[in-house]
Amino acid sequence: MNDYKYYSDLDSHPFTGEYNVNFKARIAQNDHVKKFFDGTAGVEQVQNVTPGKIYEIYKVEGYGDVADFYFKDDVGKEQCLADFFFGEVCVE
């Protein structure tokens, strides 16, 4: 379960609880996520996280068919964001 792909489709295998993991994921840069970083009024803004940047995910907390990913943000503090903020890291 140390794989982003496993957590990107939780509809097929929902879970609750916490797992210690070790995988990389990239903050998405799509329109759905963009509003959390660009100052859009009425939307809680994410601080100290860079869209497009790859982060090391070390814990996943599941709530059924959604999950939160835990990682160290740009200033070294623990940050937790929902799985929809992330995308797969493609190796070229």
N, C-alpha and C positions, 0 to 999 in steps of 0.2 A: 504493500500500500504506500510505497514511497514513490508515487508517480502522479503527476498532475492529472493525467487522463482518467485515473480512477475516480478522482473527486469532481471531474467536470461533468459527469453524468450520474448524479445521485438519484435521479428518478428511477433508475434501474436497480439500485441497491442502497436505499436510504439507511441511515444509521444515526444513532445518538451517542454522545459521549466524546471523549478526547482521545486522539492518537498522537503520539510523538512520531514525527516524520522527518524526512530529509529529502526535499526536492526543490527545484527552482521553478518560479512562475514569473511571468511578466505582467506588469500593470497594463491593462488594456487601454487603447487609445481610441475607442469607438465613441459615437455620439451619446450612447447611454451613460457612459462613465465620465465623459468629458465635463459634464455639468458639475461634478463634485470637485473639480479642480480649477475651474475658470471664473469663479466669482458669481455664478448664477444666483440671483436673488431667490431666497426662500429654500435654498438647498444647502444642507450642512456641508461645509468645505473640508476636504481632507488636507491635513497639514503634514509637511515633512515626508511626503511620498511623491515620487516623480513618475508621471505617466510614461510608459514605454520602458522603464527600468526593470531589470531582473532582480528579484529578491529571493533569498534563501528562506523557504518555508520550513519551520521546525515543529509546528503543532497545528493540528486541524481539530476543530470542535464541530461536531455534527448536530443538526437539529432536524433530523428526518431527511428531506430531500434538498436541504441547503446546508452550507457549512461556512465557518469563519476560518480564515488562514491567519496564523500568527508569524510575525517576522520582525526583524529590526529595521526601523525606518532610517531615513537619511541622517538623523542625528544620533542614532544608536539606541533609541528607546523602543520598547516593545510596542508594536502596532498590530491591530487586528482589523481585517477588512473582510467583507463577505466574498464568497467565491466568485460572484459575478464581476468583481473588479479585476480578475486575473485572466490571463490567457497562457497558452502553452509556449514554452521556449523551444523554438525550432533550432535544431543543430544542423549546420550546413557543412 
